[in-house]
Amino acid sequence: MKLLHTADWQLGLRLNFVDKEVASRLRAQRYQSIREIARLAHGRAVDVVAVAGDVFDDNSVGPGALQQAADALEAFGEIPVILLPGNHDAATPDSALERLRPLVADTVIIPLQPESIELAGAEWLLCPLTTRHHRGDPTDWIAERDHDRLRIVVAHGGTQQFAAGVDDINFIRYEALLRKGIDYVALGDWHGTLEQDPRVWYAGAHEATRFREQDPGNVLIVELSGAGALPIVEKVPVASVRWRRETFEFQQDADVDRLAQRLDAIDQKSSTLVRLELGGSLSLEGRERLDALLEDAGQRLAYLRIRDAELHVSPTEEELATLQGEPGYLSRVVTGLQEIEDETQRSDALMLLYRYVQESLADQGRLDTHR
Ligand SMILES: [Mn+2]
């Protein structure tokens, strides 16, 4: 038996922090990647595709999103596809998956209640969430093994106790579950690919949804040779949108050029989101060049998030001399600014003054040429 395990497609994801036009392009990409998954499923001759919850990002998705999902699902043809309701698309009265059902073929299986079904010679134990926050273990209805066929669980929820007190919501006690005689547990909820146990895996989101995720963008091809045998699990990357985290430290102004080269080396910029963490220090002029560079990069990348709280400006002697000019009011201002203790505030204030002085010098130049 060969299974393609995927999860957390989060179709309809809004991506509110991204420019509107880009966000709609990235949303479309989530459907397009489903067609890639279907191509892989046919190429590897898988018997069943299981999507372990959060097919939709939200139950409130409209008819357009439902139709796009239905159209993408056509690509699986005769291969059975299980779409499990997760916490984002729980089988509540407003269930998006329930509304999807009339739009898709009979080969698409949408369990709205916990149930055991026979498919491709195996028993499938489907554990949909029927409420967003299920108090308890969504797999606890599963009985002990009483046959020699494969037993595969498809469920959505957490397996690690992150904080005391909240760990009983959608919480899967996988060790107890495995003791009931389970060959493979296909999980969703955690957006990175993660092996919890040789028989218990998170496939992760097929396309990332945020920068913090660890190793998203894959699906799993799972081979199960028979009841009791350990599964052979292969991770296959499918994402077409990249989310990159970069850090960069400035020691001198010339480093701005190094950063420019590094940003330029990113391929497929229009479908790459970058979170850039900056540190170190630059002169006022260096910071000005950096800002121009970042503005340009931000327009060419799908999205650029800048974290620069640890980047400070330290004016050169020349810059200070230019700012201070003749002894007088401005000179006293600059001296005052340099005494600001908070590094971020001092940097911001000096940059502001620097830009003001640059602009006023430029105006002066324009006036001079008109004379
Ligand atoms: Mn999810």
Residues whose N, C-alpha, C, O or C-beta is under 5 A from the ligand:
A	BS01	MN	D8 D54 D189
